[in-house]
Amino acid sequence: MKRKAESNTSKSVDLDKSHWSAGLLKSMKDPECIVKEDDKIIVIKDKYPKAQFHYLVLPKEDISSIWQVKRNHQDLLMHMHNIARDLVEKQTDHEFIIGYHAMPSMQRLHLHVISTDFNSPCLKTKYHWNSFTTPFFLHSSDVSRQLHEEGEIKKVSPERCKEYLNTQLKCHKCTLQPKNMPALKRHILTHIDKQKQ
């Protein structure tokens, strides 16, 4: 019985490495994806961008998610934030948000650096939208401040995360509450057009 249990455990570890949620670990090794790299971090382009510009800043240290970050990672989080700010400053024609998802779906801590045009064929669902436009999106500066002041990051409950993801659709630029994603995506284009004028 004991042997069987051990073999099942090793199988699940192998599955974890080949699971779709391990995709970022593969992208970190793909020169096509890498935008920037130093001794602490790697910046990659998101393979399924939810906006015109969508980057991920990942640590080389094996930290599985934001919830495994400890007080001693404070310098690393600040470094990741500063790298993100550098990326943003190079794109002067676009607004960006920088932050973490409260319930990450992918393995390895990753910081989203995303333009707020949200103009992408990969932005398809209400969950995609709400993951960036509700408190489900934890702003990097707030996370860093909380870690500095309190020594930990307060976890968002799974119930609260679901609440945020199920929030009624609402434009991030005005008060419009469209009935579905196609209507929201058409509406977003009007804001992009106004910005160009």
C-alpha angles and dihedrals in degrees: 000000000000093000092052092053091051093051091050090053094052090048092055091051090053090048090052091058093050095040118114089247089068091064094109091059089059093045090054088064096044113097089202090064101040116102100169139357140185135163093285108032147027123210116207136179111250106251090217101035117197093202140023089275119030122160133170124213111206130183120234087221111092101251110152099205147338088277092064092057113117134193090267089061092066094105091047092052091049090049091051090049092050091049088051091050090052090054091049094049090058091059100061095165095061139064117228140193122208122202155099133271114247091224106029117203097197130071117249126045109277134181116212118223105186136165115236096230087088086197105153139118087227091065097088113139142054088244092056090051097044092046088069104029104046133057086276082087107075110206113232096230091053092049092049092047093050092050091049096047102035104024092236143052115247110239119233111228119245088240092055091046090054089048091054093046091050094049115129112267113266132173112250092216102046142006098273115129105196120202096234145000097269089055091047092049091051089049094049089058089062089060091048090051091050090051091054093053 
